[in-house]
Amino acid sequence: MPRKFYLIFSACLTIALLVATCVCFFFEKRILEMSGMNWVVASFVIGFLTATNLGVAPLGWVVSAELLPTTAKKVGLSVLHGARWSTGALVTYLFPIVSEIAGMQYVFLWHTLYMVFYLAFVAFFVPETKGKTEPEIQQLIQQQVPWLISPQPLPPRNDPAPTVEEDSTNE
């Protein structure tokens, strides 16, 4: 199966389970006494984690590595994954604070809206990468998102990497 399909399927399933969780928390606060329904919310959260781990979480690492050209992989992946881990730490820190102030339903609603944005982004801007070479992927990105990539190659670096001979002379 194509990677993009798994990303979209996983995002749709994640959105559905997040909406169900939002509804449960909304009704718990507003309409119903759900004291015996904690297992329903727990099953939705477990389903959400499972759906996320079917595609969004693991394929995010793979696809991001495939989308970047070789010349930008080191810096690009460092920035991407640094931002990913920083965002994860921030969410972990803010979750109890925001859920206490706004309520659990709004925390899950915000995440649902984020996942809808993620789904639209993947559907419209992320090309299928399975079985494609780097030049083919870059060509697909140029066709789908021409404003994202400069049509001219990057200028060469002024500071070339040291050669093995230069390294041995410095010792």
N, C-alpha and C positions, 0 to 999 in steps of 0.2 A: 504494500500500500504506500502511496505517496506521503511524504512528510507533511505537506500542507494540509492534506485531508485529516491527518491525526491532530494537527494543531487546531483546525476549525472544529472538528468533532469534539475534541477535549474542551475547547472554549465554550461551545454551545451547551455541553453537559454541565460544565462548571457554572455557567450563567443560570441554567434552570435550577440547579441545586442551591445557588446563592439566593435566587428569588424565593424559593420555597423556605429557606432559612429566614429571610427577611419577613415573609408573611407570618411565619410562626412567632417571631419576636414581636411583630406589630400586634398580632392578636393577643399575645400574652400580656402586653402592656395596656391594650385598649378595650378589648371585648371579652375574651374568654379567660377563665381560670384554667391554666394548663399545667397544673401541678403534676398530673399523671402522664403528661405528654413529653417529658424530658427526653425520653428515648427517641421520639420522632426528630427532635432537633439534633440530637446526637447522631442519628443515622444520616440526616442531611449533611452534617459537617463531615462525617466519615466519607460519605459519597462524594462530597466536594473535594476532599483530599485525594481520593482515588481518581476522580476525573482529572484533576490537575496533574497527577503523576502519570496519567496515561499519555499525555502529549505536551501540555503547556510547559511543565517543569523540565523534563529531560530534553525535549527537542529544542527548547530555547537555547540551550548550550550548543547543540549540534548545528542548528541553522545559523546562529550568529557567527559561528566559526566559518561556515561555508560562504556566507554572504560577503565577508570582508576579503578584499584582495590581499595577496601575500605580502605586498609592501606595507599594508596597514594592519596586519594581524596582531603583531606584538602590542602596539599601542592601543589599537582599537579594542581588542579583547580585554586588555587591562582596564581600560576605561569602562567598558560595558559591564564587566563582572564586578569591578569595584563599585560601580553605581548600583548594581543588583544587590550586592551584599550590604551596602550602606542603606539602601531603601529597606531591605529586610530587617536590618537592625532598628531603623527608625520606626517601622510599623510595629515591631515587637515592643519597643519602648512606649509608643503612643497608644497602642490598642487598649490597655486598661484605663488610661486617662480619658480617651475619647468615648469609650463605651460607657464610662461612668457619667460623663457630662451629657452626651447626646443620646445614648441608648444603643443597645446592641443592633437594633434594626437599622439604624443609620450607618453603623460601621459596615454591616454587610451590604447595605444599599450602595455605599460609596464603592465598595469592592466590585459590586455587580456592574456599576457604571464604568469602572475601569476595565472590566472584562469585555464589556460591549465595545469600548474603544479598541481594545486589543483585537477582538474578533474582526472589526472593520479594517483595522490596519493590516492584519494578516491576509484577509480576503482580497483586499485591493492592492496592496503594495509588496507583499512578500512573494517572490517567485518560488516555484517548485524547484528544489535543489537536488532531489534524489537522482542519481545516475548522470549528473551533469558535471562537466569540467568547470574549472574556475573561469575561463574566458566565456563559456556559455552562460554561466550565472551572471557575470558582469554585463553581458549583452542583454540578458533578460531584465536586469535592474535598469539599465539605460533605457530600454523600451518602455517599461512600466512606470518608472519614476525618473524621467529625464532631468528634472530640476534638482535631484538629489546628488548626482554625480557630475563632476566637471568633465566636459568632453575632452579636455586636454590632459595629458599625463602630468603628474607631479614633476617639478624640476628635480634634477639630481642633487643629492646631498653634497655639501661642501666638505664635510669631514668624513672621508672614507674610513671604513672599518680597518683597524690595523691588521696587517698580515702576520703570518706565523713568524717570519724573519724579524719583523719589527718588534714583536713581543719578546723574542729570545735575546735581542740586543739590549733590552732595558734591564735585564736581570743582573 
